[in-house]
Amino acid sequence: MQNLTVVSINATSPKSFSVIIKVCVVIPLFCIFLCFIVVMLQIFASHKQFLDTSRYILFTHMLINDTLQILSSVLLFLCVMGRVKLPLLFCIPLLLVCSCTFQNTTFILAAMSLERYVAIFYPLQRPASWRSDRIWIITLPLWIISFIFAINELFIGKHSPVDVLSTSMICKTTAFNQSPIQGVYRLAVYVLSFAVVSVIILFTYVRIVMDTRKMRQDRASVNKAMHTVLLHGFQLLLCLLAFTQPISETLIVLHTNWPPEDVAFFNFFCFILIPRFLSPLIYGFRDQSLRKHIEKRFLCWSKKGKT
């Protein structure tokens, strides 16, 4: 997870007003995103055709993962903005969920790209683990690995003994663990995982492009698979924006007189929230089958609202 380097907010009126503005910007966007995700999940749950397709099952995992990531990020953001100290009993799970889901997004994107590769090249002899009834063999290890990385990131290094029940703190990773090893470990894990996922997405796209002419399958389905893999690459690029935070923060500090808390909010909003909002929305509206059900659902609601 990318830490929010927010300094203390004084009780002065301008800064209090600034906090209110930030909260009023984040909360409505989060509610819109959550509403859209709930609609898509309800569509998946009510139509068996989606649950019988590995691609949509993986997309459901991505929706759940991104929802947990944004929910934990927004909760941490609100706590930091309000200088709310949480007991470690609540703070640690929040940090774990945020870090785990941030890491897991890249793994799910790699799995979705590989699923398209398998669907194109092995349509009749699909490996058992990529079938819809056994796709959990793929998804479960991804969640476990992400959770292990998150635990290691949070607890790596030396810690002084604390009482989990009585100790309260501003819920940030750096406040809980100030070991310099933590930053090195996080950077190494993120760079390695993003590099591996990038190679997987590039490999699947290049293979599909190179073998398109040799294949006798429907040209439209092959082109659709190519565009899907490209979309996963774009989604990965949106995730990579989180790593531009230090660069953008340095440039803003050098060329503007923004307060540190405003710089932190700008980075949080532009490089963490917005990419997470856009990624599932773009994928959901691009899929024709899913888009039809979404349009029907909103049309139904609009008609009910008029009556």
C-alpha positions in Angstrom: 0.0 0.0 0.0 1.1 3.5 -0.8 1.3 5.5 2.5 -0.5 8.8 2.9 2.2 11.2 4.2 -0.2 13.6 5.9 1.0 16.0 8.5 -1.0 17.1 11.5 -4.1 19.1 10.7 -4.5 22.1 13.0 -7.9 23.2 14.2 -7.8 26.4 12.1 -10.8 27.2 9.9 -9.1 27.1 6.5 -7.6 23.7 7.1 -10.8 22.3 8.6 -12.6 23.6 5.5 -10.0 21.9 3.3 -10.6 18.5 5.1 -14.3 18.9 4.6 -13.8 19.5 0.8 -11.6 16.5 0.5 -14.0 14.2 2.2 -16.9 15.6 0.1 -15.0 14.8 -3.0 -14.0 11.2 -2.0 -17.2 9.9 -0.4 -19.6 10.6 -3.4 -17.2 9.0 -5.9 -16.8 6.0 -3.6 -20.6 5.7 -3.3 -21.0 5.8 -7.1 -18.3 3.2 -7.5 -19.8 0.9 -4.8 -23.3 1.2 -6.4 -21.9 0.2 -9.8 -20.0 -2.7 -8.3 -23.0 -4.0 -6.4 -25.0 -3.9 -9.7 -22.4 -6.0 -11.5 -22.1 -8.5 -8.7 -25.9 -8.8 -8.6 -26.0 -9.5 -12.3 -23.3 -12.2 -12.0 -25.2 -13.8 -9.1 -28.6 -13.8 -10.9 -27.4 -15.1 -14.3 -25.9 -18.6 -14.4 -24.2 -18.0 -17.8 -21.7 -15.7 -16.0 -20.9 -18.1 -13.2 -20.2 -20.9 -15.8 -17.5 -18.8 -17.5 -14.0 -18.7 -16.1 -13.4 -15.2 -17.5 -16.4 -13.7 -15.6 -15.5 -15.6 -12.4 -12.0 -14.0 -12.5 -13.6 -10.6 -13.2 -15.8 -11.1 -10.1 -12.7 -11.7 -8.1 -11.3 -8.5 -9.4 -14.4 -6.6 -8.5 -14.4 -7.9 -4.9 -10.7 -7.3 -4.6 -10.9 -3.7 -5.9 -13.9 -3.0 -3.7 -12.0 -4.2 -0.6 -9.0 -2.1 -1.7 -10.9 1.1 -2.2 -13.0 0.6 1.0 -9.9 0.0 3.2 -8.1 2.9 1.5 -11.0 5.3 2.0 -11.4 4.3 5.6 -7.6 4.8 6.2 -7.8 8.1 4.4 -10.7 9.4 6.6 -8.9 8.3 9.7 -5.7 10.1 8.7 -7.6 13.2 7.6 -9.4 13.4 10.9 -6.4 12.4 13.0 -8.4 9.5 14.4 -6.4 7.1 16.4 -7.5 3.5 16.0 -6.7 0.5 18.3 -4.1 -1.8 16.7 -6.8 -4.5 16.9 -8.7 -2.6 14.1 -5.7 -0.9 12.5 -3.7 -4.0 11.6 -6.5 -5.7 9.7 -7.2 -2.6 7.7 -3.6 -2.2 6.7 -3.4 -5.9 5.8 -6.5 -5.8 3.6 -5.3 -2.6 1.9 -1.8 -4.0 1.2 -3.1 -7.5 0.2 -5.7 -6.3 -2.3 -3.2 -3.8 -3.8 -0.9 -6.6 -4.6 -3.6 -9.1 -5.6 -4.9 -6.8 -8.4 -1.8 -7.5 -10.5 -2.1 -11.2 -10.0 -5.7 -11.3 -11.0 -4.9 -9.3 -14.2 -2.2 -11.9 -15.0 -4.7 -14.8 -14.5 -7.3 -13.1 -16.7 -4.7 -12.7 -19.5 -3.7 -16.3 -19.2 -7.3 -17.4 -19.2 -7.8 -15.6 -22.6 -4.6 -17.3 -23.9 -5.9 -20.8 -22.8 -9.4 -20.1 -24.2 -7.9 -19.2 -27.6 -5.2 -21.9 -28.0 -6.9 -24.7 -26.1 -10.6 -24.3 -26.7 -11.5 -28.0 -26.6 -8.7 -29.3 -24.4 -8.7 -26.6 -21.6 -6.7 -27.7 -18.5 -8.9 -28.7 -15.6 -7.7 -25.8 -13.4 -9.0 -23.2 -16.0 -12.5 -24.6 -16.1 -15.2 -22.6 -14.4 -15.9 -25.3 -11.7 -12.2 -25.5 -10.8 -11.0 -21.9 -11.3 -10.6 -21.7 -7.5 -7.4 -23.7 -8.0 -6.0 -20.5 -9.7 -7.6 -17.8 -7.5 -7.0 -19.3 -4.1 -3.2 -19.3 -4.3 -3.3 -15.7 -5.6 -5.1 -14.5 -2.5 -2.9 -16.6 -0.2 0.3 -15.2 -1.8 -0.9 -11.7 -1.6 -1.9 -12.1 2.1 1.6 -13.6 2.9 3.3 -10.6 1.1 1.1 -8.2 3.1 1.9 -9.8 6.4 5.6 -9.8 5.7 5.5 -6.1 4.6 3.7 -5.1 7.8 5.7 -7.1 10.3 9.2 -7.3 8.8 12.0 -5.8 10.9 12.2 -5.2 14.6 9.2 -4.3 16.7 8.9 -3.1 20.3 6.3 -5.1 22.2 2.9 -3.4 22.3 -0.6 -4.2 23.7 -2.8 -4.8 20.7 -6.0 -4.1 22.7 -5.0 -0.9 24.4 -2.5 0.8 22.0 -4.0 3.3 19.6 -2.3 5.0 16.7 -2.7 6.9 13.5 -3.4 4.0 11.1 -0.4 4.2 8.7 2.1 1.5 7.9 5.0 3.9 8.7 3.5 4.6 12.1 3.2 0.9 12.9 6.5 -0.2 11.4 9.4 2.3 11.0 12.0 -0.3 10.0 13.9 0.8 6.8 13.8 -2.8 5.7 10.1 -2.5 5.2 10.5 0.1 2.4 13.1 -2.1 0.6 11.0 -5.2 0.9 7.9 -3.4 -0.4 9.7 -2.0 -3.4 11.3 -5.3 -4.2 8.0 -7.2 -4.1 6.1 -4.6 -6.1 8.8 -4.3 -8.8 9.2 -8.0 -9.1 5.4 -8.7 -9.2 4.7 -6.0 -11.7 7.6 -7.1 -13.9 6.4 -10.7 -13.9 2.8 -9.7 -14.7 3.9 -7.3 -17.4 5.9 -10.2 -19.0 2.8 -12.5 -18.8 0.5 -9.9 -20.4 3.0 -9.1 -23.1 3.6 -12.8 -23.8 -0.1 -13.6 -24.2 -0.7 -10.6 -26.5 2.4 -11.4 -28.7 1.4 -15.1 -29.0 -2.1 -14.2 -30.0 -0.9 -11.7 -32.6 1.7 -14.0 -34.1 -0.5 -17.0 -34.3 -3.6 -15.3 -35.5 -3.0 -16.0 -39.2 -2.3 -19.7 -38.5 -5.5 -20.3 -36.5 -8.7 -21.4 -38.1 -10.9 -20.0 -35.4 -13.3 -17.1 -35.8 -11.4 -14.0 -36.6 -13.7 -11.8 -34.5 -13.2 -13.9 -31.4 -9.4 -13.8 -31.8 -9.5 -10.0 -32.2 -11.7 -9.7 -29.2 -9.2 -11.7 -27.1 -6.3 -9.5 -28.3 -8.2 -6.4 -27.3 -9.0 -7.9 -23.9 -5.4 -8.6 -23.2 -4.5 -5.1 -24.3 -7.1 -3.9 -21.8 -5.5 -5.9 -19.0 -2.2 -4.1 -19.9 -4.0 -0.8 -19.6 -5.4 -1.8 -16.2 -1.9 -2.8 -15.1 -0.7 0.6 -16.3 -3.3 2.2 -14.1 -2.0 0.2 -11.1 1.5 1.4 -11.9 0.4 5.0 -11.5 0.6 4.4 -7.7 4.4 4.2 -8.0 4.6 7.7 -9.5 3.5 9.2 -6.2 7.1 10.0 -5.0 8.0 11.6 -8.3 4.8 13.7 -8.5 5.1 14.6 -4.9 8.6 15.9 -5.4 7.6 17.9 -8.5 4.6 19.5 -6.8 6.6 20.5 -3.8 9.3 22.0 -6.0 7.0 24.0 -8.2 4.1 24.9 -5.9 3.4 26.1 -2.4 0.8 23.5 -1.6 0.6 22.3 2.0 1.9 18.7 2.5 -1.5 17.4 3.3 -2.9 18.8 0.0 0.0 17.1 -1.9 -0.8 13.8 -0.2 -4.5 14.1 -1.0 -3.7 14.9 -4.7 -1.5 11.8 -5.0 -4.0 9.6 -3.2 -6.9 10.8 -5.3 -5.2 10.8 -8.7 -2.9 7.8 -8.4 -4.7 5.4 -6.1 -8.5 6.1 -6.2 -9.1 7.2 -9.8 -7.2 4.2 -11.3 -9.1 1.8 -9.0 -12.4 3.5 -10.0 -11.7 3.3 -13.7 -10.3 -0.2 -14.1 -13.5 -2.3 -13.4 -15.8 0.3 -14.9 -13.9 0.3 -18.3 -13.9 -3.5 -18.3 -17.5 -3.8 -17.3 -18.8 -1.4 -20.0 -16.6 -2.9 -22.7 -18.0 -6.4 -22.3 -21.1 -6.5 -24.6 -23.0 -9.2 -22.6 -22.4 -7.4 -19.3 -23.1 -4.0 -20.7 -26.6 -5.1 -22.0 -27.5 -6.3 -18.5 -26.2 -3.1 -16.9 -28.2 -1.0 -19.3 -31.4 -3.0 -18.7 -30.9 -2.7 -15.0 -30.5 1.1 -15.0 -33.4 1.5 -17.5 -35.6 -0.5 -15.2 -34.6 1.7 -12.3 -35.2 4.9 -14.3 -38.7 3.7 -15.3 -39.5 2.8 -11.7 -38.3 6.3 -10.6 -40.6 8.0 -13.1 -43.7 6.1 -12.0 
